[in-house]
Each structure stands twice: as structure tokens, then as C-alpha cells.
Amino acid sequence: MNFEPFKIVPVGYVRKESRTFIEILPEFREAINGLREGDWIKLVLWFHKSERARHVLKVHPYGNPKNPLTGVFATRSPYRPNPVALYTVKIHRIEGEKLYIDDIDALDETPVVDIKIFVERYDCPKEVPIEEREAHIRKGRMIGEVNLIPRKSEHLDELEEVSPEEYDALILEIGPKTTTLTAKELAELIEALKDVYENLPVEIRNRLSNRLHE
């Protein structure tokens, strides 16, 4: 079977000095806009030193010959048809184009091919009341670190028997953490937020009101 080659370009490199950091290349500097210290991210690396072993399809897990040979797709071995490595790390400090992260076992100058923000709903899947196909992703709103994703309203006529306490209405993401709110909890949250807003200093509320009506 012939495979068409495709192009992967590094967006940065792992640097091992006194601390481990990712150095983003200047042409990709704008892509890290929005990342914050304390964020958890997924790093996709290219293990360039393992390219010669791309033909290896079975390994002894953890490099221990006492472990039975196992297909590389069932292991975390660096030897793979495509030597892609995946890490979940925390950003401890951001200085310009440098992202200081947890120490990882990748070598100095390992190419970074992608960075994605860690989202519990995608990266630690578990049973949730609102299935992905029922989430109205396009209606999602981000407010600071809070992401609000409503449930689609189609076929609500089929839910006449469901009470507000049982109907899951909203996916609520705060940073990487995910939870859901029932319709009753959503109504209670709205009331609580109204109380918080009403207790803001009058000057702040007036300024907000003026901005909203500009």
C-alpha cells in the first residue's frame, strides 16, 4: 500500500535548561494568545530521535523483556509508525514566547507540532447527562474562563413528562473542569447572579449599563 506523504511543521521546541519550557517559534507567537499561567495543555511532540524505529510494531512494555511483546498502539512506547508523543502538562509561567511547564521525559530540542488546551469533557471522557450530539456547541458562550454550552431545544415536545429537576439544560465548563446544570439549577443560578449584580456598587452598575447601551 502506498501512502501519500503529508507535511507537519514544528511550532516550537522543547528546551531543557534549569527549567523545562516550550519555545514557540516567532511565526506562531500569536497562536498562544489566550493561554494563561495555571492552564493545563496537551502537547503533541514529534520524537525525531525515534524515526529510525518506525518499523517497530511490537515492544516489551516499559522496556522490560519479561513483559510479553505487545503492539505499540497498546503501549506508550516512543517507537511508533509515526513517532508522535502526547503529554498533559501545566503552564507554570509565560514569558514572551516561552511556556514554562512540568518536567517531561522528552529530549532537548524535541519538535512541538501542536498545543491544545486541556478540556476535561474531551480529554477525560465520562458518562455525562448531556451527550455531545445534544450539546448546542454553536450557541456556546465564553465569559472569562467560564464556557456555557446549552442543550439543543429540538424535540422538547417529547420531554413533557420531565421535571425541571430532571432536565439537564446546560454544560458548564470552568477552565478544564466540566459539570452540568439542570433547568432548576440554572434558574437558581440566574437568580443568584441577579443578586450579585444588584449588590455591585452603583457606579459600577451605571458604567456597565452605559456600555451595554453604546
C-alpha positions as CSV (number, residue, x, y, z in Angstrom):
1,M,0.0,0.0,0.0
2,N,1.3,3.4,-1.0
3,F,0.9,6.3,1.4
4,E,0.7,9.9,0.4
5,P,3.2,12.0,2.4
6,F,1.9,15.0,4.3
7,K,3.6,17.9,5.9
8,I,4.0,18.6,9.6
9,V,5.9,21.7,10.7
10,P,7.2,22.4,14.2
11,V,5.5,25.3,16.0
12,G,8.2,25.3,18.7
13,Y,10.8,23.1,20.5
14,V,11.2,21.6,23.9
15,R,14.1,23.3,25.8
16,K,15.8,21.7,28.8
17,E,17.7,24.2,30.8
18,S,17.4,24.9,34.5
19,R,13.6,24.5,33.9
20,T,11.7,22.8,31.1
21,F,9.9,25.1,28.7
22,I,8.4,25.2,25.3
23,E,9.9,27.9,23.0
24,I,7.3,28.9,20.4
25,L,8.7,30.0,17.0
26,P,8.1,33.7,16.2
27,E,5.8,33.0,13.3
28,F,3.4,31.1,15.7
29,R,3.6,33.6,18.6
30,E,0.0,34.9,18.1
31,A,-1.3,31.3,18.4
32,I,-0.6,31.3,22.2
33,N,-2.8,34.3,22.8
34,G,-5.3,33.3,25.4
35,L,-3.1,30.8,27.2
36,R,-2.7,31.6,30.9
37,E,-0.4,30.6,33.7
38,G,-2.0,27.8,35.5
39,D,-3.7,26.4,32.4
40,W,-3.3,22.7,31.6
41,I,-2.5,21.9,28.0
42,K,-2.0,18.9,25.7
43,L,1.4,18.9,24.0
44,V,1.9,17.0,20.7
45,L,5.5,16.3,20.1
46,W,7.5,14.6,17.3
47,F,10.1,12.2,18.7
48,H,12.6,12.9,16.0
49,K,15.2,10.6,17.6
50,S,12.9,7.6,17.2
51,E,12.3,8.0,13.4
52,R,14.6,5.1,12.6
53,A,12.4,2.7,14.6
54,R,9.2,3.5,12.8
55,H,9.1,-0.1,11.5
56,V,8.8,-1.5,15.1
57,L,5.3,-2.6,15.7
58,K,5.7,-4.7,18.9
59,V,7.6,-3.9,22.0
60,H,8.1,-5.2,25.5
61,P,6.1,-2.7,27.7
62,Y,8.3,-0.4,29.8
63,G,11.3,-1.9,28.1
64,N,11.2,-4.9,30.3
65,P,11.9,-8.1,28.3
66,K,9.9,-10.1,30.9
67,N,6.7,-8.4,29.6
68,P,5.2,-10.1,26.6
69,L,5.6,-8.4,23.2
70,T,2.7,-6.1,22.7
71,G,1.5,-3.9,19.8
72,V,2.8,-0.4,20.1
73,F,-0.8,1.0,19.9
74,A,-1.4,-0.7,23.2
75,T,1.6,1.0,24.9
76,R,3.2,4.3,25.5
77,S,6.4,3.3,23.7
78,P,8.3,6.1,21.8
79,Y,8.7,3.6,18.9
80,R,5.7,4.0,16.6
81,P,4.9,4.1,12.8
82,N,4.6,7.9,13.4
83,P,6.7,8.9,16.4
84,V,4.0,11.3,17.9
85,A,4.1,11.8,21.6
86,L,1.3,13.3,23.8
87,Y,1.7,15.0,27.1
88,T,-0.6,16.7,29.5
89,V,1.2,19.5,31.4
90,K,0.6,22.6,33.4
91,I,1.8,26.0,32.4
92,H,3.7,27.5,35.4
93,R,4.9,30.7,33.8
94,I,4.7,32.5,30.5
95,E,7.5,34.8,29.4
96,G,7.0,36.1,25.9
97,E,7.2,33.1,23.6
98,K,8.3,30.7,26.4
99,L,5.9,28.4,28.2
100,Y,7.4,27.0,31.3
101,I,5.9,23.6,32.1
102,D,6.2,20.5,34.2
103,D,9.3,18.4,33.5
104,I,8.8,15.8,30.8
105,D,10.9,13.0,29.5
106,A,11.2,14.4,26.0
107,L,14.7,15.3,24.9
108,D,16.0,18.8,24.5
109,E,15.1,20.2,21.0
110,T,12.2,17.8,20.5
111,P,9.9,19.4,18.0
112,V,6.5,20.6,19.2
113,V,3.9,20.0,16.4
114,D,0.7,21.2,18.3
115,I,-0.7,22.6,21.5
116,K,-4.3,22.3,22.7
117,I,-6.0,23.4,25.8
118,F,-6.9,20.6,28.2
119,V,-10.7,20.1,28.5
120,E,-12.0,17.5,30.9
121,R,-15.1,16.8,28.8
122,Y,-13.0,15.7,25.9
123,D,-9.8,14.5,27.5
124,C,-11.2,12.6,30.4
125,P,-14.5,11.3,29.0
126,K,-17.1,10.0,31.4
127,E,-20.8,9.5,31.4
128,V,-22.5,12.9,31.3
129,P,-26.2,13.6,31.3
130,I,-25.9,15.7,28.1
131,E,-24.5,13.8,25.2
132,E,-22.2,15.6,22.8
133,R,-24.7,15.3,19.9
134,E,-27.3,17.1,22.2
135,A,-25.0,20.0,23.0
136,H,-25.6,23.2,21.1
137,I,-21.9,23.9,20.5
138,R,-22.5,26.9,18.2
139,K,-24.5,28.6,20.9
140,G,-21.7,28.2,23.4
141,R,-20.6,31.4,25.1
142,M,-17.2,32.1,26.7
143,I,-17.1,34.5,29.6
144,G,-13.7,34.7,31.1
145,E,-12.7,31.2,31.9
146,V,-16.4,30.0,32.0
147,N,-17.8,28.3,29.0
148,L,-21.6,27.9,28.7
149,I,-23.0,25.3,26.3
150,P,-26.8,25.0,26.2
151,R,-28.6,21.8,25.3
152,K,-30.3,21.8,21.9
153,S,-34.0,22.6,22.1
154,E,-35.2,20.2,19.4
155,H,-37.8,17.6,20.2
156,L,-38.7,19.2,23.6
157,D,-42.3,18.1,23.0
158,E,-41.0,14.6,23.7
159,L,-40.0,15.8,27.2
160,E,-43.3,16.9,28.6
161,E,-43.1,14.4,31.4
162,V,-39.6,15.6,32.5
163,S,-39.5,17.9,35.5
164,P,-37.1,20.9,35.8
165,E,-35.2,19.0,38.4
166,E,-34.6,16.1,35.9
167,Y,-34.0,18.1,32.7
168,D,-30.3,18.8,32.2
169,A,-30.1,22.1,30.4
170,L,-26.5,23.4,30.4
171,I,-22.9,22.2,30.2
172,L,-20.8,24.4,32.4
173,E,-17.0,24.4,31.9
174,I,-14.8,26.3,34.3
175,G,-11.2,26.1,32.9
176,P,-10.7,22.4,32.3
177,K,-13.5,21.2,34.7
178,T,-16.9,20.3,33.4
179,T,-20.3,19.9,35.1
180,T,-23.9,20.1,34.1
181,L,-26.8,22.1,35.4
182,T,-30.5,21.0,35.5
183,A,-33.1,23.6,34.4
184,K,-33.9,24.1,38.1
185,E,-30.3,24.7,39.0
186,L,-29.9,27.0,36.0
187,A,-32.9,29.1,37.2
188,E,-31.3,29.3,40.7
189,L,-28.0,30.3,39.3
190,I,-29.7,33.1,37.3
191,E,-31.4,34.4,40.4
192,A,-28.1,34.2,42.4
193,L,-26.3,36.2,39.7
194,K,-29.0,38.8,39.7
195,D,-28.5,39.3,43.4
196,V,-24.7,39.6,42.9
197,Y,-25.3,42.1,40.2
198,E,-27.7,44.2,42.2
199,N,-25.2,44.3,45.1
200,L,-22.5,45.8,42.9
201,P,-21.5,49.4,43.6
202,V,-23.9,51.8,41.9
203,E,-21.1,53.4,40.0
204,I,-20.0,50.1,38.5
205,R,-23.6,49.2,37.5
206,N,-24.1,52.6,35.9
207,R,-20.9,52.2,33.8
208,L,-21.9,48.7,32.8
209,S,-25.3,49.9,31.8
210,N,-23.8,52.7,29.7
211,R,-21.5,50.2,27.9
212,L,-24.3,47.8,27.2
213,H,-26.3,50.6,25.5
214,E,-23.5,52.1,23.5
